[in-house]
Amino acid sequence: MKIAGCLIPAIAGMLAIAASTSAQSVPATASIGGGHTIIPKSSQFTAADSGTRSHTNVRIFVPDGLSSYPSELPPVAGYGFETPASLACIYGLVPPVQGCNPNATTTNPAGGSRAIAIVDAYDDPTAASDLAIYSTQFGLPPANLKVVYASGSEPAQDPTGGWELEESLDIEMAHAMAPGATIYLVEANSDYDTDLYPAVVVGASLVSCGKPACAHGGRGRGEVSMSWAGGEYSAESSSDGFFQYPGVVFVSGAGDDPGTYYPCASPNVVCVGGTVAARSILTGNFLYEVAWMDAGGGFSYYENRPPYQDSIRNVVGATRGTPDVSFDAGGVNSGVWIYDSNDYEGGPGGWFIAYGTSVGTPAIAAIINGAGRFHESSAEELRVIYSSGRGFTDLERGYCGPYDSFAASPGWDFCTGVGSPWGYEGK
């Protein structure tokens, strides 16, 4: 499969590789390999938000020499970031290619069916056209995207553009990993939990649909992806019911700062932690995964250990431990390309290099979808994940948590859970 504007490997100052003819040139002042991070306003929160308001789990990497963020069509000369094909290669969703190099790996996943609901706040008016541009760029088939207003009326846009950026990341990653699935983008009126949680129920009802024949084809069951989080709070267990719906698996991100977050700490949610895909500085080839040091994870303050974690009671004790699984969160060297044409914090939209546990949340939901088993609930999905012993790579490198107090280690750990996915088995 041909990919328009094929990406180059991430090589920090060792190779001089020209951009393809389909890409605009990078400013001559750009220094190869360096850059800085922008944390969108939508991803910033305070302790006062816990139990009332949620935030996105996305960050932006800006290569040196660019004024704000990449607006060029991928690739950007001297930089290389993950594509649908390179991620599919790393995680065994396609026949493996040695090195899973983004410049040489061109086979995208082909799985997915039924539906995935992406629940986010505010309105992304260009969601469909942006997803079409992304799909064309990376050789994906056209998406079956349906935008749904959770309250029945069109929400306002996020004035900062952060939530629109999140929505683009979510639908593009879900489509990249499960191109055969229908995607419902369910837009809540705001990022307050009083809007987001009911929107989750709307999303669950859409993928489950409760009828022999659903609007997206076939019988109900599917996944709901929630790439947002808030701090844990004492009454959070009273909200756990929002994440229980017959035939639906709920997936959320562990957060982009050390510690535990909700709804990921709910026993009714598959909690996704973060990793970094380490690549050779000489070739750009994939070497191994390590825990992402900024990923959330740890003991829940308020949720009891669910039965599916009884096998790790010696690690978590009587409390819910997070995360359950993990996926590339990018870091500054292995983020993912996304396209969002909305204005962002006063600047024009375009191509972004995004990272954070919001990358893995829709990706894991899509991989579960692609596995095709469509379990009755998150608890059943998690029972399979914890008991099968197959379909995940146990990660043993890296640190995370407050003061890097947690370490990736053999077996389940607070940085990466049972590990990162390998193929569709055990899901």
C-alpha positions in Angstrom: 0.0 0.0 0.0 1.4 3.3 -1.0 1.5 6.1 1.7 1.5 9.6 0.5 4.4 11.6 1.9 6.1 8.6 3.6 7.7 9.6 6.9 11.4 9.5 7.7 12.9 7.8 10.7 13.7 9.8 13.9 17.4 10.4 13.5 18.9 13.0 15.8 21.5 14.8 13.7 23.1 11.7 12.2 21.5 11.6 8.8 20.5 14.3 6.3 17.3 13.2 4.6 15.3 15.4 2.3 11.5 15.7 2.6 9.4 14.1 -0.1 8.1 16.2 -2.9 4.6 16.1 -1.4 5.8 18.0 1.7 6.5 21.7 2.2 10.1 22.4 3.2 11.2 22.9 6.8 12.6 26.3 7.7 16.4 26.3 7.2 16.9 27.3 10.8 15.4 24.0 12.1 18.0 22.0 14.0 17.6 18.3 13.4 16.4 16.3 16.4 15.7 19.0 18.9 12.5 20.7 20.0 10.2 21.5 22.9 6.8 20.5 24.3 3.5 22.5 24.4 0.9 21.4 27.0 -2.4 22.7 25.7 -4.6 24.6 28.1 -7.2 21.8 27.8 -4.6 19.5 29.3 -3.8 21.7 32.3 -5.8 21.3 35.5 -5.7 22.0 39.2 -6.7 19.9 42.3 -9.9 21.9 42.5 -11.1 20.3 39.2 -11.2 16.8 40.7 -14.7 15.5 40.7 -16.0 18.4 38.6 -14.0 18.9 35.4 -11.8 16.7 33.2 -8.8 17.5 31.0 -7.3 16.1 27.8 -4.3 13.9 27.9 -2.4 15.3 24.9 0.8 17.2 24.4 2.4 18.7 21.3 6.0 18.4 20.2 7.5 21.3 18.3 10.7 20.8 16.4 13.4 23.5 16.8 13.2 26.3 14.4 9.4 26.2 14.0 7.6 29.2 15.5 4.8 27.3 17.1 4.1 23.8 15.8 4.6 21.9 12.5 2.3 23.1 9.8 4.1 21.3 7.0 2.7 18.1 5.4 4.6 15.1 6.8 7.4 14.5 6.7 9.4 17.3 8.3 13.0 16.9 7.2 15.2 15.4 9.9 12.3 14.2 12.0 10.2 11.1 11.9 7.2 10.1 14.0 4.9 7.2 14.2 2.5 6.4 11.4 -0.5 4.0 11.4 1.8 1.4 9.6 4.7 1.8 12.0 2.5 1.4 15.1 0.8 -1.6 13.5 4.2 -3.1 12.9 5.4 -2.5 16.5 2.3 -4.1 17.9 2.0 -7.1 15.6 -1.2 -6.1 13.9 0.3 -6.7 10.5 3.1 -9.0 9.3 6.2 -7.7 10.9 8.9 -5.8 9.0 12.3 -5.7 10.5 12.8 -2.4 12.4 9.3 -1.2 11.9 10.9 1.9 10.4 8.3 4.6 9.6 10.1 5.2 6.3 9.9 1.6 5.2 6.7 0.2 6.9 3.7 0.8 4.7 1.1 -1.9 5.7 -1.8 -0.5 7.7 -4.2 -2.6 9.9 -7.2 -3.9 8.1 -9.4 -5.0 11.0 -12.3 -3.5 12.8 -16.1 -3.9 12.7 -19.2 -2.7 14.4 -18.5 0.6 16.3 -16.3 2.7 18.5 -17.7 5.7 20.3 -15.2 8.6 20.9 -16.5 10.8 23.7 -15.0 14.3 24.0 -16.0 17.9 24.9 -17.0 20.7 22.7 -17.6 20.7 18.9 -15.0 19.9 16.2 -16.7 21.3 13.1 -14.0 20.0 10.7 -13.8 16.5 12.2 -14.9 14.7 9.0 -12.8 16.7 6.6 -9.7 16.5 8.8 -10.1 12.7 9.1 -10.4 12.4 5.4 -7.1 14.4 4.9 -5.4 12.2 7.5 -6.7 9.0 5.8 -5.5 10.0 2.4 -2.0 11.0 3.7 -1.5 7.6 5.3 -3.2 5.4 2.8 -6.2 4.5 5.0 -9.6 3.7 3.5 -12.3 6.4 3.9 -13.8 6.4 7.4 -17.4 5.9 8.4 -17.7 8.8 10.9 -20.9 9.9 12.5 -20.9 13.0 14.7 -23.4 13.0 17.5 -24.3 15.9 19.8 -24.8 14.3 23.3 -27.3 16.9 24.4 -29.2 17.0 21.1 -27.8 20.5 20.1 -24.5 21.5 18.7 -21.9 22.4 21.4 -19.8 25.5 21.2 -16.1 25.2 20.2 -13.4 25.2 22.8 -12.0 28.8 22.6 -8.4 27.4 23.0 -8.7 24.7 20.4 -7.3 22.1 22.7 -10.4 19.8 22.7 -10.7 20.0 18.9 -7.0 18.8 18.8 -7.9 16.0 21.1 -10.9 15.0 19.0 -8.8 14.9 15.9 -6.2 12.7 17.6 -8.9 10.3 18.9 -10.8 9.7 15.8 -7.7 9.5 13.6 -6.0 6.9 15.9 -9.2 4.9 16.2 -9.6 4.8 12.5 -5.9 4.1 12.0 -6.0 1.0 14.2 -9.5 -0.3 13.2 -10.3 1.2 9.8 -13.3 -1.2 9.4 -15.2 0.1 12.4 -17.8 2.8 12.4 -16.7 5.8 14.5 -19.2 7.8 16.5 -17.8 11.1 17.7 -20.0 12.0 20.7 -19.6 15.7 21.6 -20.5 16.9 25.1 -21.4 20.5 25.7 -18.4 21.1 27.9 -15.5 19.5 29.8 -17.5 19.4 33.1 -18.2 15.9 34.3 -21.9 16.7 34.4 -21.7 16.9 30.6 -19.0 14.3 29.9 -20.5 11.5 31.9 -23.9 11.6 30.3 -22.2 11.8 26.9 -20.5 8.5 27.8 -23.9 6.9 28.2 -25.0 8.3 24.8 -21.9 6.8 23.3 -22.5 3.4 24.9 -26.1 3.4 23.7 -24.9 4.0 20.1 -22.4 1.2 19.9 -24.6 -1.2 21.8 -27.9 0.0 20.2 -29.9 -2.8 21.7 -31.3 -4.1 18.4 -30.6 -7.1 16.3 -29.5 -4.8 13.5 -27.7 -1.6 14.3 -27.3 1.5 12.3 -23.6 0.6 11.9 -24.3 -2.9 10.8 -24.5 -6.2 12.7 -25.6 -6.7 16.2 -24.6 -4.4 19.1 -21.5 -4.3 21.2 -18.4 -2.2 20.8 -16.1 0.2 22.6 -16.2 3.7 24.2 -13.0 5.6 24.2 -12.5 8.5 26.8 -9.2 10.3 26.3 -9.7 12.6 29.3 -9.2 12.4 33.0 -9.6 14.2 36.3 -8.1 13.7 39.7 -9.5 11.0 42.0 -12.1 12.2 44.5 -13.8 10.6 47.5 -17.2 10.1 45.9 -15.9 8.7 42.6 -17.3 5.2 43.1 -20.8 6.8 42.8 -19.9 7.6 39.2 -18.7 4.1 38.3 -22.2 3.2 37.0 -21.7 5.6 34.0 -19.1 3.0 32.7 -21.4 0.0 32.8 -23.5 -0.8 29.8 -24.4 -4.2 28.3 -22.1 -5.1 25.5 -19.7 -2.2 25.9 -16.0 -2.0 26.9 -14.9 1.4 28.2 -11.3 2.6 27.7 -9.6 5.6 29.3 -6.1 7.0 29.7 -4.0 6.8 32.8 -3.0 10.5 32.5 0.1 12.5 31.5 1.4 13.2 35.0 2.4 10.8 37.8 -0.4 9.5 40.0 -3.9 8.0 39.6 -6.8 9.6 37.7 -10.5 9.0 37.2 -12.2 7.5 35.3 -9.2 5.3 34.7 -9.3 4.2 38.3 -12.8 2.9 37.9 -13.0 -0.9 38.0 -15.3 -0.6 35.0 -12.7 0.9 32.7 -9.7 -0.5 30.8 -6.9 1.9 31.9 -4.2 2.6 29.4 -0.7 3.7 30.5 2.1 5.1 28.4 5.3 3.8 26.8 8.0 5.2 24.6 9.1 3.4 21.4 12.9 3.6 21.5 14.5 3.8 18.0 18.1 3.6 16.8 19.7 6.9 16.4 21.6 5.5 13.4 18.8 3.8 11.4 15.5 4.9 13.0 14.7 1.2 13.5 12.5 0.2 16.5 14.6 -1.3 19.3 12.2 -1.8 22.3 9.6 -0.1 24.4 10.2 1.5 27.8 7.8 3.0 30.3 7.0 6.7 29.7 8.2 8.5 32.8 5.2 11.0 32.7 2.5 8.4 32.5 -0.1 8.0 35.3 -0.4 4.9 37.3 -0.5 3.7 40.9 -2.8 2.8 43.8 -6.4 4.1 43.7 -7.2 6.1 46.8 -10.9 5.2 46.7 -11.6 2.1 44.6 -11.3 -1.5 45.9 -9.4 -4.1 44.1 -11.7 -5.7 41.5 -11.8 -9.5 41.1 -9.8 -9.5 37.8 -6.8 -8.1 39.8 -6.8 -10.8 42.4 -3.9 -12.4 40.6 -1.8 -9.3 41.5 -3.0 -8.8 45.0 0.5 -9.1 46.3 1.3 -5.9 44.3 -1.8 -3.8 44.7 -3.1 -5.0 48.0 -6.8 -4.2 48.6 -7.0 -1.3 46.1 -7.5 -0.9 42.4 -4.1 -0.7 40.6 -3.6 1.3 37.3 -2.9 1.0 34.5 -4.1 -2.3 33.0 -2.3 -2.2 29.7 0.0 0.3 27.9 0.6 1.8 24.5 3.0 4.3 22.9 2.4 7.6 24.5 5.2 9.1 22.3 7.2 11.3 24.5 9.2 13.9 22.5 10.8 11.3 20.2 8.0 9.0 19.1 4.8 11.0 18.9 2.2 10.5 16.2 1.2 12.7 13.3 -2.4 14.1 13.4 -4.2 16.6 11.3 -6.5 19.3 12.9 -7.4 22.3 10.8 -9.1 24.3 13.7 -7.4 27.3 15.1 -5.3 26.4 18.1 -4.5 29.0 20.8 -4.6 31.8 18.4 -2.7 30.1 15.6 -3.8 28.2 12.5 -4.3 24.5 12.5 -2.6 21.9 10.3 -0.3 18.9 11.0 0.7 18.3 14.7 3.0 15.9 16.4 1.0 14.7 19.3 1.8 12.5 22.3 0.4 11.5 25.7 -1.9 8.7 26.9 -4.6 10.1 24.6 -2.7 8.3 21.8 -3.1 4.9 23.4 -6.7 5.3 24.6 -8.4 5.2 21.2 -5.7 2.9 19.8 -6.4 0.2 22.5 -10.1 0.6 22.0 -9.6 0.0 18.3 -7.3 -3.0 18.8 -9.9 -4.5 21.1 -12.4 -3.8 18.4 -10.2 -5.4 15.8 -9.8 -8.6 17.9 -13.5 -9.1 17.2 -14.6 -10.8 20.4 -16.8 -8.0 21.7 -17.0 -9.0 25.3 -20.1 -8.2 27.4 -18.4 -5.7 29.7 -15.1 -4.0 30.6 -14.9 -6.4 33.6 -15.1 -9.4 31.2 -12.5 -7.8 28.8 -10.2 -7.2 31.8 -10.7 -10.8 33.1 -9.5 -12.1 29.8 -6.5 -9.6 29.7 -5.4 -10.6 33.2 -5.9 -14.3 32.8 -5.0 -15.3 29.3 -1.3 -14.8 29.6 -1.1 -14.1 25.8 -1.3 -11.1 23.5 0.8 -8.7 25.5 4.5 -7.9 25.7 5.7 -7.7 29.2 7.8 -4.5 29.5 10.7 -4.4 32.0 12.5 -1.1 31.3 11.9 2.4 32.5 10.4 4.3 35.5 7.3 6.3 36.2 5.3 7.6 39.1 6.0 10.4 41.7 9.8 10.9 41.9 10.1 7.9 39.5 9.2 5.7 42.4 7.7 3.0 40.2 9.7 0.8 37.8 8.7 -1.4 34.9 9.4 -4.9 36.0 8.6 -8.5 35.1 4.9 -9.1 35.4 2.2 -6.5 36.1 3.6 -3.1 37.2 2.3 0.4 38.0 4.0 1.9 34.8 2.8 -0.4 32.1 0.2 -2.8 33.6 0.4 -6.3 31.9 2.3 -4.7 29.1 1.7 -3.5 25.5 -0.4 -5.3 22.9 1.0 -7.9 20.6 -1.5 -8.9 17.9 -5.2 -9.6 18.6 -4.9 -12.6 20.9 -5.9 -12.3 24.5 -8.2 -9.3 24.1 
